Amino acid sequence: MTKLSDTQAIILSAAAQREDRIALPLPESLRGGAAAKVVGAMLAKGLLQEVDADLRKGEPMWRETGDGHGTTLVATDAGLAAIGIEPEDANTAPAGATDAPSEEPSPNTPTEPEAAPKARTPREGTKQATLIAMLRAPKGATIEEIMAATSWQSHTVRGAMAGALKKKLGLEVTSEKVEGRGRVYRLPAA
């Protein structure tokens, strides 16, 4: 389900109450650049659609196209679904208003899952590469040894192991207490 701001929900709710699903007029508190930004985001998400305004019927105009015609804003089926309303009949919407993106892929869209992102690998010669090399050594490394090799403080070493190694690179850092050395951290050999 699409996450909507309060303003977007108000605009779509008002449009849903109108037989022709026209989203205009916008709330009075929404003017100028703010209105353009909110409407632009809704158009990009497929919640609203610009359609030719029928000025003879008195439809409100969102913007003038420059050729003497104007467009109005209409809630799409996706816009109604975003506020939990099922469209009663697709034929009640103005022409072109039901062309919102659907949840189903088009026949030309490949349905294979996208390739997984490449695994991150540290650049050679960096402090992170030094840290990994020290942890992959058969003896492992203590916080103090890593501090001496990288010129980091202890909290930076712990943060690098928890953040960069565990979370970003997905490496499993293990630790054990070794008599005479203290707590020793290791990575499985690559």
C-alpha positions as a Markdown table, in Angstrom:
| # | Residue | x | y | z |
|---|---|---|---|---|
| 1 | Met | 0.0 | 0.0 | 0.0 |
| 2 | Thr | 1.2 | 3.5 | -0.9 |
| 3 | Lys | 2.2 | 5.7 | 2.1 |
| 4 | Leu | 0.3 | 9.0 | 1.8 |
| 5 | Ser | 0.8 | 12.3 | 3.5 |
| 6 | Asp | -2.3 | 13.8 | 5.2 |
| 7 | Thr | -2.6 | 16.3 | 2.4 |
| 8 | Gln | -2.5 | 13.6 | -0.3 |
| 9 | Ala | -5.1 | 11.6 | 1.6 |
| 10 | Ile | -7.4 | 14.7 | 1.8 |
| 11 | Ile | -7.1 | 15.4 | -1.9 |
| 12 | Leu | -7.8 | 11.8 | -2.9 |
| 13 | Ser | -10.7 | 11.5 | -0.4 |
| 14 | Ala | -12.3 | 14.7 | -1.9 |
| 15 | Ala | -11.9 | 13.3 | -5.4 |
| 16 | Ala | -13.4 | 10.0 | -4.4 |
| 17 | Gln | -16.6 | 11.8 | -3.3 |
| 18 | Arg | -17.1 | 13.4 | -6.7 |
| 19 | Glu | -18.8 | 11.4 | -9.4 |
| 20 | Asp | -16.2 | 12.4 | -12.0 |
| 21 | Arg | -13.2 | 11.9 | -9.5 |
| 22 | Ile | -11.9 | 15.4 | -10.2 |
| 23 | Ala | -9.3 | 16.3 | -7.5 |
| 24 | Leu | -9.9 | 20.1 | -7.8 |
| 25 | Pro | -10.3 | 22.3 | -6.0 |
| 26 | Leu | -7.3 | 21.6 | -3.8 |
| 27 | Pro | -7.5 | 22.3 | 0.0 |
| 28 | Glu | -7.4 | 26.1 | 0.6 |
| 29 | Ser | -4.3 | 25.7 | 2.8 |
| 30 | Leu | -2.4 | 24.3 | -0.2 |
| 31 | Arg | -1.2 | 27.1 | -2.6 |
| 32 | Gly | 1.6 | 28.0 | -5.0 |
| 33 | Gly | 4.8 | 26.0 | -4.9 |
| 34 | Ala | 3.5 | 23.7 | -2.2 |
| 35 | Ala | 0.5 | 22.7 | -4.4 |
| 36 | Ala | 2.7 | 22.1 | -7.3 |
| 37 | Lys | 5.1 | 19.9 | -5.3 |
| 38 | Val | 2.3 | 17.8 | -3.7 |
| 39 | Val | 0.5 | 17.3 | -7.1 |
| 40 | Gly | 3.8 | 16.6 | -8.8 |
| 41 | Ala | 4.5 | 13.8 | -6.4 |
| 42 | Met | 1.0 | 12.4 | -6.8 |
| 43 | Leu | 1.3 | 12.4 | -10.5 |
| 44 | Ala | 4.7 | 10.7 | -10.4 |
| 45 | Lys | 3.2 | 7.9 | -8.1 |
| 46 | Gly | 0.2 | 7.5 | -10.5 |
| 47 | Leu | -2.3 | 8.6 | -7.8 |
| 48 | Leu | -3.5 | 11.5 | -10.0 |
| 49 | Gln | -3.6 | 11.9 | -13.7 |
| 50 | Glu | -3.9 | 15.1 | -15.8 |
| 51 | Val | -6.7 | 14.9 | -18.4 |
| 52 | Asp | -8.1 | 17.5 | -20.7 |
| 53 | Ala | -10.5 | 19.7 | -18.9 |
| 54 | Asp | -13.9 | 20.2 | -20.4 |
| 55 | Leu | -14.4 | 23.9 | -19.8 |
| 56 | Arg | -17.9 | 23.8 | -21.3 |
| 57 | Lys | -19.0 | 21.5 | -18.4 |
| 58 | Gly | -17.3 | 23.9 | -16.0 |
| 59 | Glu | -14.6 | 21.5 | -15.0 |
| 60 | Pro | -11.9 | 23.2 | -12.9 |
| 61 | Met | -8.6 | 23.7 | -14.6 |
| 62 | Trp | -5.2 | 22.7 | -13.0 |
| 63 | Arg | -3.0 | 24.3 | -15.6 |
| 64 | Glu | -3.2 | 25.7 | -19.1 |
| 65 | Thr | -1.4 | 23.8 | -21.8 |
| 66 | Gly | -0.5 | 26.8 | -23.9 |
| 67 | Asp | -2.7 | 26.0 | -26.9 |
| 68 | Gly | -5.9 | 27.5 | -25.3 |
| 69 | His | -6.8 | 24.2 | -23.6 |
| 70 | Gly | -6.3 | 23.2 | -20.0 |
| 71 | Thr | -5.9 | 20.1 | -17.9 |
| 72 | Thr | -7.6 | 19.0 | -14.7 |
| 73 | Leu | -6.6 | 16.5 | -12.1 |
| 74 | Val | -8.4 | 13.2 | -11.8 |
| 75 | Ala | -7.9 | 10.5 | -9.2 |
| 76 | Thr | -6.8 | 7.2 | -10.8 |
| 77 | Asp | -7.8 | 3.7 | -9.7 |
| 78 | Ala | -4.4 | 3.5 | -8.0 |
| 79 | Gly | -5.2 | 6.7 | -6.1 |
| 80 | Leu | -8.5 | 5.4 | -4.9 |
| 81 | Ala | -6.9 | 2.1 | -3.9 |
| 82 | Ala | -4.3 | 4.0 | -1.9 |
| 83 | Ile | -7.1 | 5.3 | 0.4 |
| 84 | Gly | -8.8 | 1.9 | 0.5 |
| 85 | Ile | -11.6 | 2.6 | -2.0 |
| 86 | Glu | -12.3 | 0.1 | -4.8 |
| 87 | Pro | -13.4 | 1.7 | -8.0 |
| 88 | Glu | -17.1 | 0.9 | -8.6 |
| 89 | Asp | -16.9 | 0.9 | -12.4 |
| 90 | Ala | -14.0 | 1.9 | -14.6 |
| 91 | Asn | -16.4 | 3.4 | -17.1 |
| 92 | Thr | -17.4 | 6.2 | -14.7 |
| 93 | Ala | -14.0 | 7.9 | -14.9 |
| 94 | Pro | -13.3 | 10.5 | -17.5 |
| 95 | Ala | -11.4 | 9.3 | -20.6 |
| 96 | Gly | -7.8 | 8.5 | -19.9 |
| 97 | Ala | -8.2 | 8.6 | -16.1 |
| 98 | Thr | -7.9 | 4.8 | -15.7 |
| 99 | Asp | -4.5 | 4.6 | -17.3 |
| 100 | Ala | -2.7 | 4.5 | -14.0 |
| 101 | Pro | 0.1 | 2.0 | -13.5 |
| 102 | Ser | -1.2 | -1.4 | -12.5 |
| 103 | Glu | 0.2 | -3.8 | -9.9 |
| 104 | Glu | 0.5 | -6.5 | -12.6 |
| 105 | Pro | 3.5 | -6.4 | -14.9 |
| 106 | Ser | 2.8 | -5.7 | -18.5 |
| 107 | Pro | 3.3 | -8.6 | -21.0 |
| 108 | Asn | 6.6 | -7.1 | -22.1 |
| 109 | Thr | 8.0 | -6.8 | -18.6 |
| 110 | Pro | 10.4 | -9.6 | -17.6 |
| 111 | Thr | 9.3 | -11.3 | -14.4 |
| 112 | Glu | 12.7 | -12.7 | -13.4 |
| 113 | Pro | 13.9 | -11.3 | -10.1 |
| 114 | Glu | 16.6 | -8.7 | -10.3 |
| 115 | Ala | 20.2 | -9.8 | -9.8 |
| 116 | Ala | 21.4 | -9.4 | -6.2 |
| 117 | Pro | 23.7 | -6.5 | -5.7 |
| 118 | Lys | 27.4 | -7.1 | -5.9 |
| 119 | Ala | 29.0 | -8.0 | -2.6 |
| 120 | Arg | 31.1 | -5.2 | -1.2 |
| 121 | Thr | 34.8 | -5.7 | -1.0 |
| 122 | Pro | 37.2 | -3.3 | 0.7 |
| 123 | Arg | 39.8 | -1.6 | -1.3 |
| 124 | Glu | 43.4 | -2.7 | -0.9 |
| 125 | Gly | 45.6 | -0.7 | 1.4 |
| 126 | Thr | 42.8 | 0.8 | 3.5 |
| 127 | Lys | 42.4 | 0.5 | 7.2 |
| 128 | Gln | 39.4 | -1.6 | 6.7 |
| 129 | Ala | 41.4 | -4.1 | 4.6 |
| 130 | Thr | 44.1 | -4.1 | 7.4 |
| 131 | Leu | 41.4 | -4.8 | 9.9 |
| 132 | Ile | 40.1 | -7.7 | 7.9 |
| 133 | Ala | 43.6 | -9.2 | 7.3 |
| 134 | Met | 44.3 | -9.0 | 11.0 |
| 135 | Leu | 41.1 | -10.7 | 11.9 |
| 136 | Arg | 41.6 | -13.4 | 9.3 |
| 137 | Ala | 45.1 | -14.3 | 10.7 |
| 138 | Pro | 45.2 | -17.6 | 12.5 |
| 139 | Lys | 45.8 | -15.9 | 15.9 |
| 140 | Gly | 43.1 | -13.2 | 15.3 |
| 141 | Ala | 43.6 | -9.8 | 16.8 |
| 142 | Thr | 42.8 | -7.9 | 20.0 |
| 143 | Ile | 41.3 | -4.4 | 20.2 |
| 144 | Glu | 44.7 | -3.1 | 21.3 |
| 145 | Glu | 46.6 | -4.7 | 18.4 |
| 146 | Ile | 44.1 | -3.3 | 15.9 |
| 147 | Met | 44.3 | 0.2 | 17.5 |
| 148 | Ala | 48.1 | 0.1 | 17.1 |
| 149 | Ala | 47.9 | -1.0 | 13.5 |
| 150 | Thr | 45.2 | 1.5 | 12.4 |
| 151 | Ser | 45.7 | 4.4 | 14.7 |
| 152 | Trp | 42.0 | 4.1 | 15.7 |
| 153 | Gln | 40.5 | 4.5 | 19.1 |
| 154 | Ser | 38.8 | 1.5 | 20.7 |
| 155 | His | 35.3 | 2.6 | 20.0 |
| 156 | Thr | 36.1 | 3.1 | 16.3 |
| 157 | Val | 37.5 | -0.5 | 16.2 |
| 158 | Arg | 34.3 | -1.9 | 17.8 |
| 159 | Gly | 32.1 | 0.3 | 15.5 |
| 160 | Ala | 34.0 | -0.9 | 12.4 |
| 161 | Met | 33.6 | -4.5 | 13.4 |
| 162 | Ala | 29.9 | -4.1 | 14.1 |
| 163 | Gly | 29.0 | -1.8 | 11.3 |
| 164 | Ala | 31.3 | -2.2 | 8.3 |
| 165 | Leu | 32.2 | -5.9 | 8.8 |
| 166 | Lys | 29.0 | -7.4 | 10.2 |
| 167 | Lys | 26.2 | -5.2 | 8.8 |
| 168 | Lys | 27.6 | -4.0 | 5.4 |
| 169 | Leu | 29.9 | -6.8 | 4.4 |
| 170 | Gly | 28.0 | -9.6 | 6.2 |
| 171 | Leu | 31.1 | -11.1 | 7.8 |
| 172 | Glu | 30.8 | -13.1 | 11.0 |
| 173 | Val | 33.2 | -11.8 | 13.6 |
| 174 | Thr | 33.7 | -14.2 | 16.5 |
| 175 | Ser | 35.5 | -13.5 | 19.8 |
| 176 | Glu | 36.9 | -15.6 | 22.6 |
| 177 | Lys | 38.9 | -14.9 | 25.7 |
| 178 | Val | 42.5 | -16.1 | 25.4 |
| 179 | Glu | 44.6 | -16.3 | 28.5 |
| 180 | Gly | 47.5 | -13.9 | 28.4 |
| 181 | Arg | 46.0 | -11.9 | 25.5 |
| 182 | Gly | 42.5 | -11.0 | 26.6 |
| 183 | Arg | 39.5 | -11.0 | 24.1 |
| 184 | Val | 40.6 | -12.0 | 20.6 |
| 185 | Tyr | 38.5 | -11.3 | 17.6 |
| 186 | Arg | 38.5 | -13.5 | 14.4 |
| 187 | Leu | 37.0 | -13.8 | 11.0 |
| 188 | Pro | 36.7 | -17.2 | 9.3 |
| 189 | Ala | 39.4 | -17.7 | 6.6 |
| 190 | Ala | 38.4 | -16.5 | 3.2 |
